Amino acid sequence: MSTETDNESEPRRRGGPFRFFGEVRAEARKVTWATRQEVTVSTIMVVIMGVTAAIFFFLVDSLLRLLVSLVLGFGG
């Protein structure tokens, strides 16, 4: 039975902070950033969906409050 684990059988890659930050910069260059128009459209869509969800949940909450008060006889 071998006492080595899978991690010990592979050679370890050594690096320092300079190598790490170099790799971070290399990965950051690969990022595709959104254009101003894409960000604007996405922001508007998020605001519209947020307002729509708020109105929907307000109406559902009001309806449920009305139904519960009618069933329990609390009055409207």
PDB file of N, CA, C and O in Angstrom:
ATOM      1  N   MET A   1       0.847  -1.178   0.000  1.00  0.00           N
ATOM      2  CA  MET A   1       0.000   0.000   0.000  1.00  0.00           C
ATOM      3  C   MET A   1       0.888   1.235   0.000  1.00  0.00           C
ATOM      4  O   MET A   1       1.821   1.335   0.797  1.00  0.00           O
ATOM      5  N   SER A   2       0.599   2.171  -0.891  1.00  0.00           N
ATOM      6  CA  SER A   2       1.423   3.360  -1.023  1.00  0.00           C
ATOM      7  C   SER A   2       0.932   4.443  -0.080  1.00  0.00           C
ATOM      8  O   SER A   2      -0.273   4.608   0.110  1.00  0.00           O
ATOM      9  N   THR A   3       1.863   5.180   0.510  1.00  0.00           N
ATOM     10  CA  THR A   3       1.492   6.268   1.423  1.00  0.00           C
ATOM     11  C   THR A   3       1.399   7.597   0.699  1.00  0.00           C
ATOM     12  O   THR A   3       0.995   8.598   1.291  1.00  0.00           O
ATOM     13  N   GLU A   4       1.770   7.620  -0.586  1.00  0.00           N
ATOM     14  CA  GLU A   4       1.695   8.865  -1.339  1.00  0.00           C
ATOM     15  C   GLU A   4       0.253   9.152  -1.747  1.00  0.00           C
ATOM     16  O   GLU A   4      -0.493   8.235  -2.091  1.00  0.00           O
ATOM     17  N   THR A   5      -0.132  10.413  -1.708  1.00  0.00           N
ATOM     18  CA  THR A   5      -1.446  10.808  -2.198  1.00  0.00           C
ATOM     19  C   THR A   5      -1.298  11.317  -3.618  1.00  0.00           C
ATOM     20  O   THR A   5      -0.183  11.473  -4.116  1.00  0.00           O
ATOM     21  N   ASP A   6      -2.411  11.574  -4.264  1.00  0.00           N
ATOM     22  CA  ASP A   6      -2.371  12.074  -5.634  1.00  0.00           C
ATOM     23  C   ASP A   6      -1.656  13.415  -5.714  1.00  0.00           C
ATOM     24  O   ASP A   6      -0.958  13.686  -6.691  1.00  0.00           O
ATOM     25  N   ASN A   7      -1.822  14.252  -4.703  1.00  0.00           N
ATOM     26  CA  ASN A   7      -1.194  15.569  -4.723  1.00  0.00           C
ATOM     27  C   ASN A   7       0.327  15.468  -4.646  1.00  0.00           C
ATOM     28  O   ASN A   7       1.033  16.270  -5.258  1.00  0.00           O
ATOM     29  N   GLU A   8       0.834  14.495  -3.903  1.00  0.00           N
ATOM     30  CA  GLU A   8       2.275  14.361  -3.750  1.00  0.00           C
ATOM     31  C   GLU A   8       2.922  13.774  -4.989  1.00  0.00           C
ATOM     32  O   GLU A   8       4.108  14.007  -5.225  1.00  0.00           O
ATOM     33  N   SER A   9       2.179  13.019  -5.789  1.00  0.00           N
ATOM     34  CA  SER A   9       2.765  12.403  -6.967  1.00  0.00           C
ATOM     35  C   SER A   9       2.951  13.413  -8.101  1.00  0.00           C
ATOM     36  O   SER A   9       3.782  13.199  -8.983  1.00  0.00           O
ATOM     37  N   GLU A  10       2.204  14.488  -8.089  1.00  0.00           N
ATOM     38  CA  GLU A  10       2.336  15.509  -9.117  1.00  0.00           C
ATOM     39  C   GLU A  10       3.393  16.521  -8.681  1.00  0.00           C
ATOM     40  O   GLU A  10       3.491  16.849  -7.499  1.00  0.00           O
ATOM     41  N   PRO A  11       4.171  17.007  -9.620  1.00  0.00           N
ATOM     42  CA  PRO A  11       5.156  18.039  -9.249  1.00  0.00           C
ATOM     43  C   PRO A  11       4.447  19.326  -8.845  1.00  0.00           C
ATOM     44  O   PRO A  11       3.462  19.728  -9.465  1.00  0.00           O
ATOM     45  N   ARG A  12       4.956  19.958  -7.806  1.00  0.00           N
ATOM     46  CA  ARG A  12       4.338  21.201  -7.331  1.00  0.00           C
ATOM     47  C   ARG A  12       4.842  22.365  -8.168  1.00  0.00           C
ATOM     48  O   ARG A  12       6.026  22.451  -8.493  1.00  0.00           O
ATOM     49  N   ARG A  13       3.927  23.255  -8.509  1.00  0.00           N
ATOM     50  CA  ARG A  13       4.300  24.459  -9.241  1.00  0.00           C
ATOM     51  C   ARG A  13       4.584  25.546  -8.230  1.00  0.00           C
ATOM     52  O   ARG A  13       3.742  25.870  -7.393  1.00  0.00           O
ATOM     53  N   ARG A  14       5.746  26.092  -8.311  1.00  0.00           N
ATOM     54  CA  ARG A  14       6.142  27.148  -7.391  1.00  0.00           C
ATOM     55  C   ARG A  14       5.960  28.491  -8.079  1.00  0.00           C
ATOM     56  O   ARG A  14       6.136  28.612  -9.292  1.00  0.00           O
ATOM     57  N   GLY A  15       5.619  29.460  -7.317  1.00  0.00           N
ATOM     58  CA  GLY A  15       5.489  30.802  -7.849  1.00  0.00           C
ATOM     59  C   GLY A  15       5.472  31.771  -6.700  1.00  0.00           C
ATOM     60  O   GLY A  15       5.309  31.384  -5.543  1.00  0.00           O
ATOM     61  N   GLY A  16       5.633  32.980  -7.010  1.00  0.00           N
ATOM     62  CA  GLY A  16       5.615  34.005  -5.984  1.00  0.00           C
ATOM     63  C   GLY A  16       4.556  35.035  -6.299  1.00  0.00           C
ATOM     64  O   GLY A  16       3.751  34.853  -7.213  1.00  0.00           O
ATOM     65  N   PRO A  17       4.555  36.100  -5.555  1.00  0.00           N
ATOM     66  CA  PRO A  17       3.546  37.143  -5.785  1.00  0.00           C
ATOM     67  C   PRO A  17       3.667  37.784  -7.161  1.00  0.00           C
ATOM     68  O   PRO A  17       2.658  38.186  -7.740  1.00  0.00           O
ATOM     69  N   PHE A  18       4.891  37.889  -7.699  1.00  0.00           N
ATOM     70  CA  PHE A  18       5.041  38.490  -9.024  1.00  0.00           C
ATOM     71  C   PHE A  18       4.405  37.618 -10.098  1.00  0.00           C
ATOM     72  O   PHE A  18       3.744  38.121 -11.006  1.00  0.00           O
ATOM     73  N   ARG A  19       4.605  36.327  -9.989  1.00  0.00           N
ATOM     74  CA  ARG A  19       3.994  35.407 -10.953  1.00  0.00           C
ATOM     75  C   ARG A  19       2.477  35.440 -10.812  1.00  0.00           C
ATOM     76  O   ARG A  19       1.755  35.453 -11.809  1.00  0.00           O
ATOM     77  N   PHE A  20       1.996  35.455  -9.567  1.00  0.00           N
ATOM     78  CA  PHE A  20       0.552  35.487  -9.321  1.00  0.00           C
ATOM     79  C   PHE A  20      -0.072  36.719  -9.964  1.00  0.00           C
ATOM     80  O   PHE A  20      -1.054  36.612 -10.699  1.00  0.00           O
ATOM     81  N   PHE A  21       0.501  37.898  -9.683  1.00  0.00           N
ATOM     82  CA  PHE A  21      -0.079  39.123 -10.243  1.00  0.00           C
ATOM     83  C   PHE A  21       0.079  39.190 -11.752  1.00  0.00           C
ATOM     84  O   PHE A  21      -0.751  39.790 -12.435  1.00  0.00           O
ATOM     85  N   GLY A  22       1.121  38.590 -12.274  1.00  0.00           N
ATOM     86  CA  GLY A  22       1.266  38.507 -13.733  1.00  0.00           C
ATOM     87  C   GLY A  22       0.162  37.671 -14.347  1.00  0.00           C
ATOM     88  O   GLY A  22      -0.384  38.023 -15.393  1.00  0.00           O
ATOM     89  N   GLU A  23      -0.172  36.550 -13.691  1.00  0.00           N
ATOM     90  CA  GLU A  23      -1.266  35.710 -14.185  1.00  0.00           C
ATOM     91  C   GLU A  23      -2.612  36.415 -14.042  1.00  0.00           C
ATOM     92  O   GLU A  23      -3.485  36.270 -14.898  1.00  0.00           O
ATOM     93  N   VAL A  24      -2.780  37.176 -12.965  1.00  0.00           N
ATOM     94  CA  VAL A  24      -4.023  37.940 -12.789  1.00  0.00           C
ATOM     95  C   VAL A  24      -4.176  38.954 -13.910  1.00  0.00           C
ATOM     96  O   VAL A  24      -5.260  39.094 -14.476  1.00  0.00           O
ATOM     97  N   ARG A  25      -3.103  39.663 -14.236  1.00  0.00           N
ATOM     98  CA  ARG A  25      -3.161  40.649 -15.324  1.00  0.00           C
ATOM     99  C   ARG A  25      -3.471  39.970 -16.655  1.00  0.00           C
ATOM    100  O   ARG A  25      -4.244  40.493 -17.458  1.00  0.00           O
ATOM    101  N   ALA A  26      -2.868  38.805 -16.887  1.00  0.00           N
ATOM    102  CA  ALA A  26      -3.108  38.081 -18.137  1.00  0.00           C
ATOM    103  C   ALA A  26      -4.573  37.661 -18.241  1.00  0.00           C
ATOM    104  O   ALA A  26      -5.171  37.759 -19.312  1.00  0.00           O
ATOM    105  N   GLU A  27      -5.150  37.196 -17.140  1.00  0.00           N
ATOM    106  CA  GLU A  27      -6.560  36.801 -17.158  1.00  0.00           C
ATOM    107  C   GLU A  27      -7.464  38.021 -17.317  1.00  0.00           C
ATOM    108  O   GLU A  27      -8.488  37.946 -17.997  1.00  0.00           O
ATOM    109  N   ALA A  28      -7.097  39.141 -16.699  1.00  0.00           N
ATOM    110  CA  ALA A  28      -7.917  40.358 -16.796  1.00  0.00           C
ATOM    111  C   ALA A  28      -7.963  40.876 -18.229  1.00  0.00           C
ATOM    112  O   ALA A  28      -8.959  41.465 -18.650  1.00  0.00           O
ATOM    113  N   ARG A  29      -6.877  40.655 -18.979  1.00  0.00           N
ATOM    114  CA  ARG A  29      -6.873  41.084 -20.379  1.00  0.00           C
ATOM    115  C   ARG A  29      -7.836  40.270 -21.232  1.00  0.00           C
ATOM    116  O   ARG A  29      -8.274  40.737 -22.283  1.00  0.00           O
ATOM    117  N   LYS A  30      -8.172  39.050 -20.792  1.00  0.00           N
ATOM    118  CA  LYS A  30      -9.076  38.182 -21.547  1.00  0.00           C
ATOM    119  C   LYS A  30     -10.546  38.532 -21.335  1.00  0.00           C
ATOM    120  O   LYS A  30     -11.409  38.048 -22.067  1.00  0.00           O
ATOM    121  N   VAL A  31     -10.839  39.370 -20.338  1.00  0.00           N
ATOM    122  CA  VAL A  31     -12.221  39.697 -20.003  1.00  0.00           C
ATOM    123  C   VAL A  31     -12.828  40.545 -21.104  1.00  0.00           C
ATOM    124  O   VAL A  31     -12.205  41.488 -21.591  1.00  0.00           O
ATOM    125  N   THR A  32     -14.047  40.205 -21.495  1.00  0.00           N
ATOM    126  CA  THR A  32     -14.787  41.013 -22.453  1.00  0.00           C
ATOM    127  C   THR A  32     -15.717  41.921 -21.664  1.00  0.00           C
ATOM    128  O   THR A  32     -16.669  41.448 -21.043  1.00  0.00           O
ATOM    129  N   TRP A  33     -15.453  43.200 -21.684  1.00  0.00           N
ATOM    130  CA  TRP A  33     -16.234  44.148 -20.909  1.00  0.00           C
ATOM    131  C   TRP A  33     -17.464  44.573 -21.712  1.00  0.00           C
ATOM    132  O   TRP A  33     -17.430  44.651 -22.940  1.00  0.00           O
ATOM    133  N   ALA A  34     -18.537  44.842 -20.993  1.00  0.00           N
ATOM    134  CA  ALA A  34     -19.777  45.276 -21.632  1.00  0.00           C
ATOM    135  C   ALA A  34     -19.617  46.714 -22.124  1.00  0.00           C
ATOM    136  O   ALA A  34     -18.894  47.521 -21.539  1.00  0.00           O
ATOM    137  N   THR A  35     -20.314  47.001 -23.214  1.00  0.00           N
ATOM    138  CA  THR A  35     -20.289  48.368 -23.726  1.00  0.00           C
ATOM    139  C   THR A  35     -21.233  49.240 -22.904  1.00  0.00           C
ATOM    140  O   THR A  35     -22.047  48.731 -22.135  1.00  0.00           O
ATOM    141  N   ARG A  36     -21.120  50.543 -23.070  1.00  0.00           N
ATOM    142  CA  ARG A  36     -21.996  51.472 -22.340  1.00  0.00           C
ATOM    143  C   ARG A  36     -23.462  51.204 -22.680  1.00  0.00           C
ATOM    144  O   ARG A  36     -24.321  51.260 -21.799  1.00  0.00           O
ATOM    145  N   GLN A  37     -23.753  50.914 -23.945  1.00  0.00           N
ATOM    146  CA  GLN A  37     -25.129  50.639 -24.354  1.00  0.00           C
ATOM    147  C   GLN A  37     -25.648  49.363 -23.694  1.00  0.00           C
ATOM    148  O   GLN A  37     -26.794  49.336 -23.245  1.00  0.00           O
ATOM    149  N   GLU A  38     -24.842  48.312 -23.625  1.00  0.00           N
ATOM    150  CA  GLU A  38     -25.261  47.063 -22.988  1.00  0.00           C
ATOM    151  C   GLU A  38     -25.536  47.274 -21.507  1.00  0.00           C
ATOM    152  O   GLU A  38     -26.501  46.731 -20.970  1.00  0.00           O
ATOM    153  N   VAL A  39     -24.699  48.052 -20.849  1.00  0.00           N
ATOM    154  CA  VAL A  39     -24.900  48.326 -19.420  1.00  0.00           C
ATOM    155  C   VAL A  39     -26.174  49.135 -19.215  1.00  0.00           C
ATOM    156  O   VAL A  39     -26.937  48.866 -18.287  1.00  0.00           O
ATOM    157  N   THR A  40     -26.409  50.120 -20.069  1.00  0.00           N
ATOM    158  CA  THR A  40     -27.612  50.947 -19.953  1.00  0.00           C
ATOM    159  C   THR A  40     -28.869  50.117 -20.150  1.00  0.00           C
ATOM    160  O   THR A  40     -29.812  50.226 -19.366  1.00  0.00           O
ATOM    161  N   VAL A  41     -28.894  49.293 -21.183  1.00  0.00           N
ATOM    162  CA  VAL A  41     -30.058  48.450 -21.452  1.00  0.00           C
ATOM    163  C   VAL A  41     -30.285  47.470 -20.307  1.00  0.00           C
ATOM    164  O   VAL A  41     -31.423  47.269 -19.883  1.00  0.00           O
ATOM    165  N   SER A  42     -29.223  46.864 -19.807  1.00  0.00           N
ATOM    166  CA  SER A  42     -29.357  45.921 -18.696  1.00  0.00           C
ATOM    167  C   SER A  42     -29.879  46.617 -17.445  1.00  0.00           C
ATOM    168  O   SER A  42     -30.722  46.067 -16.738  1.00  0.00           O
ATOM    169  N   THR A  43     -29.389  47.812 -17.168  1.00  0.00           N
ATOM    170  CA  THR A  43     -29.842  48.562 -15.993  1.00  0.00           C
ATOM    171  C   THR A  43     -31.321  48.899 -16.101  1.00  0.00           C
ATOM    172  O   THR A  43     -32.066  48.760 -15.131  1.00  0.00           O
ATOM    173  N   ILE A  44     -31.744  49.338 -17.270  1.00  0.00           N
ATOM    174  CA  ILE A  44     -33.164  49.666 -17.472  1.00  0.00           C
ATOM    175  C   ILE A  44     -34.022  48.423 -17.294  1.00  0.00           C
ATOM    176  O   ILE A  44     -35.088  48.488 -16.682  1.00  0.00           O
ATOM    177  N   MET A  45     -33.567  47.293 -17.821  1.00  0.00           N
ATOM    178  CA  MET A  45     -34.336  46.050 -17.675  1.00  0.00           C
ATOM    179  C   MET A  45     -34.437  45.630 -16.210  1.00  0.00           C
ATOM    180  O   MET A  45     -35.487  45.158 -15.775  1.00  0.00           O
ATOM    181  N   VAL A  46     -33.365  45.796 -15.451  1.00  0.00           N
ATOM    182  CA  VAL A  46     -33.398  45.439 -14.034  1.00  0.00           C
ATOM    183  C   VAL A  46     -34.372  46.337 -13.284  1.00  0.00           C
ATOM    184  O   VAL A  46     -35.127  45.857 -12.439  1.00  0.00           O
ATOM    185  N   VAL A  47     -34.366  47.628 -13.580  1.00  0.00           N
ATOM    186  CA  VAL A  47     -35.298  48.554 -12.918  1.00  0.00           C
ATOM    187  C   VAL A  47     -36.735  48.194 -13.269  1.00  0.00           C
ATOM    188  O   VAL A  47     -37.597  48.166 -12.391  1.00  0.00           O
ATOM    189  N   ILE A  48     -37.006  47.918 -14.548  1.00  0.00           N
ATOM    190  CA  ILE A  48     -38.365  47.547 -14.968  1.00  0.00           C
ATOM    191  C   ILE A  48     -38.813  46.262 -14.268  1.00  0.00           C
ATOM    192  O   ILE A  48     -39.938  46.183 -13.773  1.00  0.00           O
ATOM    193  N   MET A  49     -37.943  45.265 -14.228  1.00  0.00           N
ATOM    194  CA  MET A  49     -38.309  44.001 -13.571  1.00  0.00           C
ATOM    195  C   MET A  49     -38.507  44.202 -12.074  1.00  0.00           C
ATOM    196  O   MET A  49     -39.386  43.575 -11.483  1.00  0.00           O
ATOM    197  N   GLY A  50     -37.714  45.057 -11.455  1.00  0.00           N
ATOM    198  CA  GLY A  50     -37.873  45.337 -10.025  1.00  0.00           C
ATOM    199  C   GLY A  50     -39.195  46.004  -9.720  1.00  0.00           C
ATOM    200  O   GLY A  50     -39.884  45.625  -8.773  1.00  0.00           O
ATOM    201  N   VAL A  51     -39.556  47.004 -10.522  1.00  0.00           N
ATOM    202  CA  VAL A  51     -40.840  47.700 -10.335  1.00  0.00           C
ATOM    203  C   VAL A  51     -41.995  46.742 -10.603  1.00  0.00           C
ATOM    204  O   VAL A  51     -42.978  46.739  -9.863  1.00  0.00           O
ATOM    205  N   THR A  52     -41.890  45.930 -11.651  1.00  0.00           N
ATOM    206  CA  THR A  52     -42.937  44.955 -11.963  1.00  0.00           C
ATOM    207  C   THR A  52     -43.118  43.960 -10.823  1.00  0.00           C
ATOM    208  O   THR A  52     -44.247  43.654 -10.441  1.00  0.00           O
ATOM    209  N   ALA A  53     -42.019  43.456 -10.279  1.00  0.00           N
ATOM    210  CA  ALA A  53     -42.101  42.508  -9.166  1.00  0.00           C
ATOM    211  C   ALA A  53     -42.708  43.176  -7.931  1.00  0.00           C
ATOM    212  O   ALA A  53     -43.514  42.562  -7.231  1.00  0.00           O
ATOM    213  N   ALA A  54     -42.330  44.423  -7.659  1.00  0.00           N
ATOM    214  CA  ALA A  54     -42.879  45.138  -6.504  1.00  0.00           C
ATOM    215  C   ALA A  54     -44.388  45.317  -6.639  1.00  0.00           C
ATOM    216  O   ALA A  54     -45.125  45.103  -5.676  1.00  0.00           O
ATOM    217  N   ILE A  55     -44.850  45.704  -7.815  1.00  0.00           N
ATOM    218  CA  ILE A  55     -46.290  45.878  -8.036  1.00  0.00           C
ATOM    219  C   ILE A  55     -47.011  44.542  -7.903  1.00  0.00           C
ATOM    220  O   ILE A  55     -48.062  44.462  -7.268  1.00  0.00           O
ATOM    221  N   PHE A  56     -46.449  43.491  -8.502  1.00  0.00           N
ATOM    222  CA  PHE A  56     -47.063  42.172  -8.420  1.00  0.00           C
ATOM    223  C   PHE A  56     -47.210  41.713  -6.976  1.00  0.00           C
ATOM    224  O   PHE A  56     -48.288  41.279  -6.569  1.00  0.00           O
ATOM    225  N   PHE A  57     -46.134  41.805  -6.198  1.00  0.00           N
ATOM    226  CA  PHE A  57     -46.200  41.344  -4.808  1.00  0.00           C
ATOM    227  C   PHE A  57     -47.095  42.232  -3.953  1.00  0.00           C
ATOM    228  O   PHE A  57     -47.716  41.746  -3.008  1.00  0.00           O
ATOM    229  N   PHE A  58     -47.175  43.526  -4.267  1.00  0.00           N
ATOM    230  CA  PHE A  58     -48.107  44.400  -3.562  1.00  0.00           C
ATOM    231  C   PHE A  58     -49.548  43.951  -3.814  1.00  0.00           C
ATOM    232  O   PHE A  58     -50.348  43.876  -2.881  1.00  0.00           O
ATOM    233  N   LEU A  59     -49.879  43.653  -5.077  1.00  0.00           N
ATOM    234  CA  LEU A  59     -51.238  43.227  -5.407  1.00  0.00           C
ATOM    235  C   LEU A  59     -51.570  41.869  -4.777  1.00  0.00           C
ATOM    236  O   LEU A  59     -52.665  41.686  -4.244  1.00  0.00           O
ATOM    237  N   VAL A  60     -50.641  40.927  -4.835  1.00  0.00           N
ATOM    238  CA  VAL A  60     -50.873  39.619  -4.228  1.00  0.00           C
ATOM    239  C   VAL A  60     -51.036  39.766  -2.719  1.00  0.00           C
ATOM    240  O   VAL A  60     -51.918  39.141  -2.130  1.00  0.00           O
ATOM    241  N   ASP A  61     -50.200  40.583  -2.087  1.00  0.00           N
ATOM    242  CA  ASP A  61     -50.290  40.795  -0.645  1.00  0.00           C
ATOM    243  C   ASP A  61     -51.624  41.436  -0.274  1.00  0.00           C
ATOM    244  O   ASP A  61     -52.252  41.040   0.709  1.00  0.00           O
ATOM    245  N   SER A  62     -52.055  42.414  -1.046  1.00  0.00           N
ATOM    246  CA  SER A  62     -53.334  43.072  -0.769  1.00  0.00           C
ATOM    247  C   SER A  62     -54.497  42.090  -0.912  1.00  0.00           C
ATOM    248  O   SER A  62     -55.409  42.076  -0.085  1.00  0.00           O
ATOM    249  N   LEU A  63     -54.462  41.276  -1.955  1.00  0.00           N
ATOM    250  CA  LEU A  63     -55.514  40.290  -2.169  1.00  0.00           C
ATOM    251  C   LEU A  63     -55.549  39.268  -1.035  1.00  0.00           C
ATOM    252  O   LEU A  63     -56.622  38.942  -0.527  1.00  0.00           O
ATOM    253  N   LEU A  64     -54.389  38.765  -0.641  1.00  0.00           N
ATOM    254  CA  LEU A  64     -54.339  37.795   0.452  1.00  0.00           C
ATOM    255  C   LEU A  64     -54.795  38.417   1.770  1.00  0.00           C
ATOM    256  O   LEU A  64     -55.471  37.763   2.563  1.00  0.00           O
ATOM    257  N   ARG A  65     -54.427  39.679   2.008  1.00  0.00           N
ATOM    258  CA  ARG A  65     -54.858  40.362   3.230  1.00  0.00           C
ATOM    259  C   ARG A  65     -56.375  40.493   3.244  1.00  0.00           C
ATOM    260  O   ARG A  65     -57.009  40.290   4.279  1.00  0.00           O
ATOM    261  N   LEU A  66     -56.954  40.830   2.105  1.00  0.00           N
ATOM    262  CA  LEU A  66     -58.403  40.960   2.001  1.00  0.00           C
ATOM    263  C   LEU A  66     -59.088  39.615   2.238  1.00  0.00           C
ATOM    264  O   LEU A  66     -60.067  39.542   2.981  1.00  0.00           O
ATOM    265  N   LEU A  67     -58.579  38.549   1.610  1.00  0.00           N
ATOM    266  CA  LEU A  67     -59.178  37.224   1.780  1.00  0.00           C
ATOM    267  C   LEU A  67     -59.073  36.731   3.226  1.00  0.00           C
ATOM    268  O   LEU A  67     -60.032  36.173   3.760  1.00  0.00           O
ATOM    269  N   VAL A  68     -57.933  36.930   3.851  1.00  0.00           N
ATOM    270  CA  VAL A  68     -57.765  36.489   5.234  1.00  0.00           C
ATOM    271  C   VAL A  68     -58.682  37.273   6.158  1.00  0.00           C
ATOM    272  O   VAL A  68     -59.285  36.700   7.064  1.00  0.00           O
ATOM    273  N   SER A  69     -58.792  38.573   5.940  1.00  0.00           N
ATOM    274  CA  SER A  69     -59.658  39.365   6.813  1.00  0.00           C
ATOM    275  C   SER A  69     -61.135  38.998   6.618  1.00  0.00           C
ATOM    276  O   SER A  69     -61.917  39.061   7.567  1.00  0.00           O
ATOM    277  N   LEU A  70     -61.525  38.614   5.382  1.00  0.00           N
ATOM    278  CA  LEU A  70     -62.896  38.186   5.164  1.00  0.00           C
ATOM    279  C   LEU A  70     -63.155  36.839   5.825  1.00  0.00           C
ATOM    280  O   LEU A  70     -64.204  36.642   6.437  1.00  0.00           O
ATOM    281  N   VAL A  71     -62.207  35.907   5.709  1.00  0.00           N
ATOM    282  CA  VAL A  71     -62.378  34.579   6.291  1.00  0.00           C
ATOM    283  C   VAL A  71     -62.397  34.644   7.809  1.00  0.00           C
ATOM    284  O   VAL A  71     -63.214  33.982   8.449  1.00  0.00           O
ATOM    285  N   LEU A  72     -61.513  35.427   8.384  1.00  0.00           N
ATOM    286  CA  LEU A  72     -61.433  35.496   9.846  1.00  0.00           C
ATOM    287  C   LEU A  72     -62.379  36.517  10.456  1.00  0.00           C
ATOM    288  O   LEU A  72     -62.501  36.602  11.678  1.00  0.00           O
ATOM    289  N   GLY A  73     -63.048  37.291   9.611  1.00  0.00           N
ATOM    290  CA  GLY A  73     -64.045  38.241  10.094  1.00  0.00           C
ATOM    291  C   GLY A  73     -63.473  39.478  10.763  1.00  0.00           C
ATOM    292  O   GLY A  73     -64.108  40.050  11.649  1.00  0.00           O
ATOM    293  N   PHE A  74     -62.289  39.900  10.353  1.00  0.00           N
ATOM    294  CA  PHE A  74     -61.690  41.102  10.936  1.00  0.00           C
ATOM    295  C   PHE A  74     -62.286  42.360  10.349  1.00  0.00           C
ATOM    296  O   PHE A  74     -62.117  43.440  10.914  1.00  0.00           O
ATOM    297  N   GLY A  75     -62.968  42.251   9.246  1.00  0.00           N
ATOM    298  CA  GLY A  75     -63.477  43.430   8.556  1.00  0.00           C
ATOM    299  C   GLY A  75     -62.435  43.923   7.562  1.00  0.00           C
ATOM    300  O   GLY A  75     -61.247  43.639   7.720  1.00  0.00           O
ATOM    301  N   GLY A  76     -62.852  44.640   6.566  1.00  0.00           N
ATOM    302  CA  GLY A  76     -61.960  45.084   5.515  1.00  0.00           C
ATOM    303  C   GLY A  76     -61.170  46.240   5.914  1.00  0.00           C
ATOM    304  O   GLY A  76     -60.362  46.737   5.129  1.00  0.00           O
TER     305      GLY A  76
END
